[in-house]
Amino acid sequence: MSDLVSQTALIVASQASAQEMDAGDIVDSIRVVHAALMACETGRETQEAFLERLGETPMASIKKDEIICLECGQPFKLLANRHLALHGLTPSQYKAKWRMRKGTPLSCIDLTKKRRAYAKKAEMGWALERYRKVNGIKAKPKAVTTAAKKKHAKKKHA
């Protein structure tokens, strides 16, 4: 028997003697303890520890070429509605749960840049503006930042 397996057996046996555990609890405990010991041996953190660390700073889950689902830890290019539905969440519920801004795209940075570039090339913003003019719809006012207010004030006084 390997050293890792024997250590796992020893730890779980100690847990089982100290508290009442059914067969399912023992199996779960073996899985968790073995994964933790492997992580210590290889220097990699467990998925639970990784998700806990990401949960503290959820924006760190959005990387250049992948976004990590904070519910299950799987990497994706895009967190689709279909995947979030597997966790019983909508995109807005996911963002609220993990304290992300409402406007945060649930895609990796590269994909977001590609989509933004395509939208500009296809003049999607202009099409929306033309549609609003034709149908008499007023656009929602943008939130004015403090920096924009200062910039506007400087222009006024100049």
Summary of the structure (lengths in Angstrom):
residues: 158
radius of gyration: 24.7
end to end distance: 80.4
largest distance: 80.4
contacts: 347
relative contact order: 0.06
helix: 63%
strand: 4%
